[in-house]
Amino acid sequence: MTSKKTPTDSASRREFVKKSALGAAAMLAGYAPAMAKTPQRKTIAHKTAPASVLGANDRLNIGFIGVGGQGFNAHVGTISNHGAEFNAAGVAICDVFNKRRDRAVEKLGITDADAYDDYRGLLERDDVDAVFIGAVDHWHSAIATDAMDAGKHVYCEKPMTRYLHEAFDIYDKTMETGMIFQIGSQYCTEGKWHRAAEMIQAGMIGPLVLGQDSYCRNNPNGEWNYGIDEDSNAENIDWASWLGPVSDRPFSADEYHRWRKYYPYCAGILGDLLAHRIHPLMIATGSPEFPVRVASLGTRKVTPDRDVPDNTQVLAEFASGLTLLVIGSTVNEQGLGQVIRGHEGTLYFSGNSIELRPERPFADLVDQQMEENVEPGVSVPAHVENWLTSIRENTQPNGNIDLSIKAQTIICMAEMSTRLGEMLYFDEETRKMTTGGGREIEPITYGTLELS
């Protein structure tokens, strides 16, 4: 027979929840939050420690690999504008496009000798402590693992990698070398998600049930149709190096500048937009998990000038019982509210605010509350500073390797689900995927599908 809660039970539980909330921050301290078609990769001398031993007040010297797009605006721009404040300086850059190299050299005030067309030359410099990776997705893994072998800490733009095996290559290399890895999604440092983690880990909304979010746009001219530099040609751009592990194909200025539209180079909405939603939702749980099951739908009915879907929905299930629902669109801007549902209460997010509303049957246990102006807000400089501080203090940053590998597993499984038409199951011990019937599925990689 089920016993009925007494007023004393309710009061005790309410007091427990309040005390737990105060101690949650302390509890969370333990958790911070094949290339045959390219030239033979030059061996980078392995180092088991950073390029230099840093004190709290030492300047960090930064290298930038890939300085177009976010590589220039978010990476070069942030260090150039906040270098004195962060005690960091950009000392070297690399890009396959000569005009992008020239622009970055001018912005940072460095010399032509500090600009490289092959990232391995940059990694050989003993004066570089850490690198930003802003290259195209299919180069993230090779650059990141080589950088860590060379004793450099890594800030890697999202998504972590193009394919899943590459993400585990980075994960394993981070575990081996002890370098500090930060995923380049500034939402990981947004304060409201970390405050939500404290509330959730304190039991304030009970067992987690469902989290939801979205990233929806509607561009009449088509998403990712960036301008094409008139000097983009095979003489100014090292096309073979840019392609890397992707199958050989003729030079295309459209694919070079608008690569997010094409499957050989990226996963579209999943890797670009939804990475910004999956990471913070997982942070908010306070205890990110690998998914056990992922299903995704993707359609392309409005913008035919691309391979990737213009409308995507993802469902990810975790062993704890939590499910995440994340949707994305580039052809309709109406999204879902940011909500995390628990058995006893629900968190609603708006701007920098969090509202906790009790579920009706638990109104005697859970207090409704509103927290406004939770800082910091969304800020690339704050996210970069978090990485630099973590390097100096040898702590895990907000977009750390544990979070990154689990989020990337969702992203890669979602792409496979969409493209293969399967609901997929994942075993974190074996790193294998199966269908509902138990048939093992080999993760897609370069050359697996026609557009890969």
N, C-alpha and C positions, 0 to 999 in steps of 0.2 A: 504494500500500500504506500502511495506517495504521500509524504508528510507536507503539510501546509506551512509556509514560511511565517514565522511570528514577527511582531514588531521588533523584538530584540535581535532576531536574525538579521533583519533588514538594516537596523542601525549599525550592527557590527560589520556587516558587509560594506556599508557606505563608508564607515571609518577606515576599513581596510583599504578600500580603493583609493581614498584620499591620501593615506600614508604611503601607499605603493607609488602613487604618482610622484610624490616628492623624492622617492628614492630611485626612480627609473633612470635618471641621467647617470647616476653612479653605476647602476647595473649595466647600462649600455656601453660604458667605457671599455668593456672587454671586447665589444664588437665595433670596429670602425668600418661604423659603416664604410707538285713536281714542275720544274721550270726549264724544260729543255729548249724552249724557243728563245730564251734569253741568254746573254753571255754568262759563262760560269761565274757563280757568286764568289767573290774574293773572301778569303777567310779573315775574320776579324779576331784579333788576339783576345782571348777570354780573360776577363778580369773578375775577381770575386768580390771586389769592393768598388764603390763609386770612384770616378776619375780623380777626385780629391777628397780629403777628409775635411768635413765642413764643421765650423762652429756656428753657434746661433747667430753671430753677427757677420759671417762671411758672405761675400757676394756670390750668387749663383750665376754661372755662365751658361747661357742657353743657346742651343742650336735649333733651327727650324727646317723641317723636311717636308716640302710641299707648301708653297707660299702663294697659291691662288685661293680665291674664295675665303673660307674660314681660316685657312692657313695664314692669310694676310690680315684679315680684319680682326679675328678673335685672338690669334696667336701673336703675330708680329706687332699688331696694333696695341694689344694689351701690354706687352712688355715694353714697347716703345713709350707708351703713355704713362705707365705706372712703374717703370724701372727703378726710379729713385725711391719710391714708396716701398716697393717690394725688395729692394736691394738685390736686383737681378738685372742682367744685361744680355742682349742678343749679340752674339759674337760670330755666328756663322749661319749660312742659309744654303738650301739646296732646292733646285727645281729643274725639271726637264725643259722648261720654256724660258728662253733667254730674256724676254721682256719681264717676266715675273721675277726672275733673279735680279735684274737691274732695279726694279721698283723696290724690292725688299732691301737691297743694299743701300739705296738712297734713304729709305725710311729709318733704318737702323744706324746710319752713319758709319758703316763699316767699309772695307775696301773690296775691290774685285777679287782679291786673293782669298777673301773669306766666303766667296760664293762658289758653289759646287754644282755640277750637273749629275754627279754620282754620289749618293748619300754615304757610301762607304768611306769616301775621303773625309767627310765631316766627322764620322764616328771615330776616325783614327786620331783626332785631335785630343790631346791630354787636357786641354783647357776647357773642354765642354763637359759640364756636369749633368745636364739633362736635355732632353729633346722634346719638342712638339712634333707630332706626326699629323700633317694635314694633307697627305697624299691621298690618291684615290683608294677606295676600300680594299681592292685586291692587292695592295702593297703593304697594308697595315701590319700583317703578321711578320713578313720577312724583315721589315725595318725595325719593328719593336723587338723581336728576338735578337737581331744583330746588335741593336742599341744596348740591350741589357747585357749581352756578352761582352760589350765594350765598356761596361761599367757606367752606363748612363741611365738615369731615371727617365720614365716615359709618361707623357701626356698624349693620349691617342684620341683623335676625333672619333665620335660615334659614326657608324656602328663599330664595335670592336674589330671585326674582321668581315671578309666577304663570306666565308664558309666556316662551318662549325669546327672542323679539325684544326683550322688555323687559330681559332679562339683558344682551344686547349693547348696548342703550341705556346701561345703567349702565357697562358695560365701556368703551365709547367715550367716555363723559363723564369717567370716571376718567383715561383716557389724555389727554384734552384739558386737564383742569384740574389734574392732579397732586395731587388730594386723596387722603388716605389712606382706603382702604376696608377694612373688616374684616367678614367674614361671622360671624354670631352663633352659631357652633357651638363650644362650649367644648372639644370634643374636639380641635380644631385645635391647642390649646396643651398637650395631654397629652404629657408628655415621651417616652413610649415610641415614639411614631410618628416623632419627630425622631431619636431614637437609631437606629431601624430604617433611616431614610433614610441615615444615615452608614454603617451596615453594608452596605446594599445598594449605595450608590454606590461603596463601597470594593471591591466585587466579592466580598463574603464568602459570598454564596449563588449566585453565577453569574447568568446571564441569568434574568430573571423569567418565570414561567410562569403562576401563578394566585394571586390574592388572594381571600380570602373573609371575610365577616363577616355579622352579622344583628342585627336589633333586633326582638325578639318579646315581646309581652305577651299577657295573657289576662284581660280584665276581664269578669266575669260580667254587669255592668250595661251593657256596651258602651263602647268607648273614645270619649273626647272628649264624653261626655254630662255636660258641666260644669253646675254649678248655674246656674239662671236667676234673676237679680236681680228681685225683685217690682216694682221701679220701672222695669223696662225697657219703655219704650213710646215711641211716636212723638213725644211731647212732650219727653222727656228725652234722646232719641238722635236725632241728625241722620242719619236713615236714607238720604236721597238722597246725602249726601256719603259715607257709609260704603260704599254700593254702587259709587260711582265709575263705572268703565268696565263693570261688570257690568250686564246688561240690567235694565230697570226691573221691579220686582216688589213685591208688598205687604209691609209691615213684618212681620217675623217675629222675635220674641225668641229662638226656638229657633235660627234660622239665625244670628242675631247672636252668641249665646254659644257655639254649637256648630258654627261654620262649617267646622271641619276635617272634618266628615262629608259636605260637599257640594261637588260638582265646580265649580260656578260660582266658588267662592272659593279652592279649593286642590286639590292633587293627593293628599291623604290621606296614607297611609303613606310614599309616595315623598318628599313634600316635608317632612313632619314628622319621622318616625323615621329613614328611610334617609339623609337628608342628614347625620345625625350619624355615619354609617358610611362614606359615600362619600368625604367630605372627608379624614378621617384616613388612609384606605387610600391615597389619592392622594399625600398628604404623605409617607407611608412610602416611596414609590418614589424620592423625592429629585428626581424630574423629572416632574411631572404632565403628562399629555397630554390632548388632545381625544380623545374616542372616535372610532373609525372605523365601529363597528357596535354597535347596541344592540337587544336583544330583551327583552321583559318580558311576564310573565303576571300577571293579577290576577283574583281570584275573590271573590264576595260571596255566601256560602251560609249563614252563621251569624247575621249581624246585618243584618236587612233594613231597619233604620231609617236608612239612609244611601245616598248615591250611590257613594261610593268603595269600593274593595275592602277586605276584611278579611284578605286573604292575598295576598302579592305576592312575585315572584321576578324579579331583574334580572340579566342578563348583559351586560357591556360589554367590547368588544374594542378594543385600542389598536394603533397602528402598530408599536410595539416588539415585539409578540407577546404582551404581558401580557393576561390576561383577568381581570376582576373578577366575582365571584358574590356578590350581596348579596340577602338575603331579609328580609322583614318580615311580621309577623302581629299582629293584635290579638285573635286567638281561640285562640292556642296559644303558650305561652311557651318552648317548646323551640327553641333557636336553633343556629346553627353556631358552631364555635370560630373565634377570630380567628387566621388563618393566612395567611402569605405564602410561597408555594412558589417556589423557584428551581431551576435545573437541577442545582446542586451542593449546595444546602442548603436548609433550610426554617426559617422563623421562626415560633415559637408564642408567642402573647401571652396573658397571664393577669394580671388586675389591673394592677399596675405593673411586671410582670416580662416579660422577653423571653428565650426559649430558642432557641438556634441548634443544630439537629441536622443533621449532614452527611447527604447522600444516600449510600446504601451504596456505590455505585461510586466515590464521591469522598471516602471516609473518610481516605485518605492525604493529601488536600489541605486539608480543612476541619476545623478543631477544633470539637468540641462545646463550647458555653459557655452560661452562665446569667448574666443580669444582673437583679438584683432591686432593688426600691425605686427605680426610675427616676422622677425628679421633673421637673416637677410632675405630680401626679395630675390627675384631672378637676376643674376649678375654674373657675366663672364669673368670680370676681374676678381670677384669674390671666390669663384671656383678655381681660378688660376692660383690665387693667393693660398687657398686651402692646400693645393698640391705642393707649393713651395714650402709652406710651413711644415707639411708632413715630411718632406725631404730633410729639412733641418732637424726635426725632432724624432725622425725615424718612427713615425706613427702612420697608421693607415688613413688615407684621405677619404672623402665622402664617396667618390666614384671609384672605390677600391677594386682590387682584382677579384675578390670573392663575389661582390655584387655584379661585376662586369661579366664574369663567365656565366652566371646564372641567367642574367638578362639576355645575353647573346644566344644562349641555348634556346630561349623562347623565340627570339627573332629568327634564327635559322630553322627551327622546327616549323614555325609558321610559314616561312617561304616554301619549305618542302611540302607541307600540307596543301598549300594553295596550288603548287605546280604539279604535284603528283596525285592530287585528289584523294588523300588519305588522312585519317585521324591517326596521330602518331603518339606512341608511348616511349618514355625515356627512362633508362636505368642509370642512375648516377654512378653506381659502383663499376659497371662495365662500360659506360658511355655508349651503350648501344640503343638503337631505336627499333621498335617493332610496330606492326599494325595491331588492331584489336584482336585479330586471329592468331597473333603470336609470330607472324612472319617477319624476319629481320629485314630492315631496310637500310641499305648503305647510304650514308649521308651524301648528298649531291656535292660535287666539287667541279673543278675546271674540266670541261670536256664531257661531263656526265650527260648533259642535255644539249640540244642543238644551240640554245642561247646560254652558253656557260663557258 
